[in-house]
Amino acid sequence: MPSTWLAAAVAVAAIAATYFFCVRPGMRGRCAASGSGATAENFAGAKAAELDRQLAELREEVRMVRAQDMLDTGQVPHKSAPPSES
């Protein structure tokens, strides 16, 4: 009998934790966005702009890491020297 009560208590605790740490903050996030006078389109646009900025930063970081790797491994493409004017 005590194991049944323990299992029920663990289930109730898990449901309560899910509500307080997942569901409730999610609902507050939506309410805060709409309550501040921001429309859903403006909020989505700001999110898209932020994602675009982060994506550009990550692409630049990947480019830099690839360039460093090419330098470290000696695979730097050699360009021919510019023609000399004589």
Backbone as a ProteinNet text record, in pm:
[ID]
protein_1_A
[PRIMARY]
MPSTWLAAAVAVAAIAATYFFCVRPGMRGRCAASGSGATAENFAGAKAAELDRQLAELREEVRMVRAQDMLDTGQVPHKSAPPSES
[TERTIARY]
81.9	0	86	195.5	277.3	340.6	375.4	436.7	337.3	209.2	106.7	98.6	102.6	97.4	224.2	335.7	461.6	459.6	410.1	399.9	304.8	194.8	99.4	161.5	237.7	302.2	407.1	482.8	583.2	515.5	403.9	331.1	276.1	220.4	167.7	280.7	394.1	509	559.2	562.8	607.9	512.3	383.7	284	295.4	311	324	451.4	561.1	686.7	674.6	611.1	591.3	508.4	404.7	321.1	399	468	535.4	658.9	730.6	854.4	841.9	735.4	720.9	596.9	480.6	354.9	336.3	352.1	327.3	420.9	552.3	638.4	604	562.3	522	399	303.9	183.8	217.3	305.9	344.5	417.2	495.7	567.9	472.4	366.1	268	193.1	154.7	79.3	164.8	289.7	377.9	397.6	405	424.9	300.8	183.8	62.8	21.6	55.9	17.4	101	218.2	304.6	271.3	168	130.7	196.9	283	348.6	253.1	244.2	159.4	237.3	164.5	229.7	324.3	287.3	373.4	504.5	496.4	617.8	706.6	644.1	719.7	788.2	714.9	772.7	882.2	864.5	966.4	1093.6	1079	1196.8	1268.6	1192.6	1252.4	1325.6	1264.7	1327.6	1455.7	1454.5	1574.7	1684.9	1649.2	1747.5	1806.3	1721.3	1769.2	1860.7	1824.8	1910.2	2046.8	2050.3	2176.7	2261.6	2198.4	2271.4	2323.6	2242.2	2283.4	2402.7	2402.2	2515.1	2641.5	2628.5	2743.9	2800.4	2712.3	2757.8	2823.5	2767.7	2830	2969.4	2984.8	3116.1	3213.2	3164	3250.1	3293.4	3201.7	3236.1	3339.3	3322.6	3418.3	3556.8	3562.1	3690.5	3755.7	3676.9	3731	3784	3711.1	3758.2	3887.8	3896.6	4017.9	4135	4112.3	4219.3	4262.2	4165.9	4198.2	4281.2	4246.7	4323.4	4466	4482.3	4616.9	4695.4	4629.4	4696.9	4739.4	4658.9	4689.5	4769.9	4792.2	4871.3	4795.1	4665.5	4583.9	4538.7	4613.9	4575.9	4594.1	4490.8	4505.3	4604.1	4693.1	4794.7	4742.3	4748.7	4707.5	4832.4	4813.8	4929.3	4960	5087	5129.8	5070.1	5035.6	4979.9	5084.4	5040.3	5138	5215.8	5344.7	5428.5	5431	5430.2	5434.6	5579.5	5620.7	5757.4	5765
-120	0	126.1	132.3	254.4	281.8	176.4	199.9	264.5	235.6	298.2	446.7	482.3	623.4	696	628.6	687.4	711.8	615.5	630.9	745.1	755.7	863.9	999	1005.4	1131.2	1172.3	1076.3	1106.3	1155.5	1093.5	1136	1277.4	1307.4	1442	1544.1	1508.1	1599.5	1624.5	1521	1537.1	1626.3	1607.7	1690.9	1835.8	1856.7	1992.5	2059.4	1986	2042.9	2079	1993.1	2022.6	2148.8	2163.1	2281.6	2407.5	2404.3	2525	2562.4	2463.6	2494.1	2496	2438.6	2434.2	2509.3	2469	2524.3	2669.6	2696	2831.1	2937.5	2913.2	3014.1	3034.7	2928.2	2942.1	3029.4	3013.1	3096.6	3241.2	3261.7	3398	3466.4	3392.3	3449.4	3502.3	3427.8	3473.7	3595.2	3591.9	3703.3	3829.3	3815.2	3931.5	3993.5	3912.6	3966.1	4040.3	3984.7	4050.6	4165.2	4158.4	4262.4	4388.7	4380.9	4498.1	4583	4546.3	4622.2	4571.4	4472.4	4415.7	4318.1	4328.6	4234.5	4107.3	4003.8	3875.3	3885.6	3965.1	3979.7	4049.5	4155.2	4224.9	4134.7	4056.7	3965.4	3859.5	3805.2	3704.4	3765.5	3888.7	3955.8	3978.3	4015.9	4036	3903.9	3798.5	3666.3	3623.7	3647.2	3609.8	3689.1	3816.9	3899	3849.7	3813	3760.5	3629.1	3542.2	3415.4	3437.8	3533.9	3565.9	3615.4	3698.1	3749.6	3636	3547.7	3435.3	3342	3321.1	3236	3295.2	3425.2	3491.5	3479.4	3495.5	3481.2	3339.5	3239.8	3101.7	3068.6	3121.3	3097.9	3158.3	3276.8	3340.8	3258.9	3207	3125.5	2998	2934	2814	2848.1	2961.2	3003	3021.7	3084.3	3108.4	2977.9	2885	2756.9	2678.3	2680.9	2610.4	2671.8	2804	2870.7	2836	2833.5	2797.3	2652.7	2565.1	2424.7	2410	2485.3	2479.6	2528.9	2632.6	2681.2	2577	2514	2416.4	2292	2250.4	2128.5	2156.7	2282.8	2317.1	2303.5	2309.6	2295.3	2429.4	2532.5	2665.3	2669.2	2707.9	2714.4	2824.3	2790.8	2886.2	2962	3092.1	3176.6	3211.9	3222.1	3259.5	3405.6	3438.1	3576.1	3665.9	3788.2	3879.3	3908.6	3929.7	3956.9	4083.6	4075.3	4192.1	4282.2	4408.8	4503.6	4534.8	4512.4	4542.7	4641.6
0	0	0	79.3	79.1	-56.2	-132.2	-262.8	-359.1	-344.1	-427.9	-397.9	-270.3	-232.9	-278.4	-268.3	-313.1	-464.1	-540.1	-684.9	-721.3	-650.5	-675	-642.2	-533.6	-494.3	-597.1	-648.1	-750.7	-878.4	-916.4	-1036.2	-1020.1	-904.4	-878.8	-879.7	-820.8	-820	-962.4	-1044.7	-1183.2	-1261.9	-1243	-1311.5	-1265.3	-1135.7	-1082.2	-1134.1	-1136.5	-1185.9	-1333.6	-1411.6	-1553.9	-1571	-1492.5	-1503	-1465.2	-1351.4	-1302.5	-1384.4	-1437.6	-1506.9	-1659.1	-1715.6	-1861.8	-1911.4	-1861.6	-1913.4	-1870.9	-1743.6	-1691.7	-1752	-1760.9	-1825.2	-1972.5	-2040.8	-2180.6	-2195.5	-2106.5	-2112.6	-2078.4	-1984.2	-1948.6	-2063.3	-2138.4	-2251.4	-2357	-2385.3	-2484.2	-2432.1	-2306	-2249.6	-2244.7	-2209.9	-2202.1	-2339.3	-2443.3	-2578.3	-2626.3	-2599.1	-2646.7	-2554.7	-2428	-2333.8	-2347.3	-2407.5	-2417.9	-2539.6	-2612	-2730	-2856.9	-2845.1	-2962.3	-3029	-3160.1	-3232.1	-3257.1	-3291.3	-3317.3	-3435.5	-3537	-3654.7	-3618.6	-3536.5	-3494.8	-3410.3	-3323.6	-3238.5	-3323.3	-3421.8	-3510.3	-3596.4	-3639.9	-3719.8	-3641.8	-3515.4	-3430.7	-3407.4	-3387.5	-3369	-3495.7	-3612	-3739.1	-3760.6	-3726.9	-3742.2	-3648.9	-3528.1	-3433.5	-3484.4	-3536.8	-3590.9	-3711	-3797.1	-3912.1	-3866.3	-3763.3	-3711.5	-3654.5	-3578.2	-3520.8	-3630	-3732.8	-3843	-3916.6	-3938.6	-4004.1	-3919.8	-3788	-3699.5	-3705.1	-3704.3	-3708.4	-3842.2	-3950.2	-4081.6	-4087.1	-4030.3	-4029.2	-3943.3	-3831.8	-3745.7	-3818	-3890.4	-3966.8	-4073.5	-4141	-4243.8	-4183	-4065.3	-4000.6	-3955.8	-3903.6	-3859.3	-3978.7	-4090.5	-4210.9	-4262.3	-4261.7	-4307.3	-4216.3	-4086.7	-3992.7	-4013.8	-4038.8	-4063.3	-4190.5	-4292.7	-4417.1	-4394.2	-4314	-4282.3	-4203.7	-4106	-4020.8	-4099	-4196.2	-4271	-4397	-4427.7	-4545.7	-4675.9	-4671.4	-4791.2	-4846.2	-4821.8	-4867.6	-5018.7	-5090.7	-5236.4	-5274.2	-5365	-5408.6	-5528.7	-5518.3	-5630.4	-5709.2	-5838.5	-5919.4	-5895.4	-5908.7	-5886.6	-5994.3	-5956.8	-6057	-6164.3	-6285.2	-6393.5	-6363.8	-6385.8	-6359.3	-6482.7	-6458.7	-6570.4	-6600.8	-6723.2	-6759.4	-6871.7
[MASK]
++++++++++++++++++++++++++++++++++++++++++++++++++++++++++++++++++++++++++++++++++++++

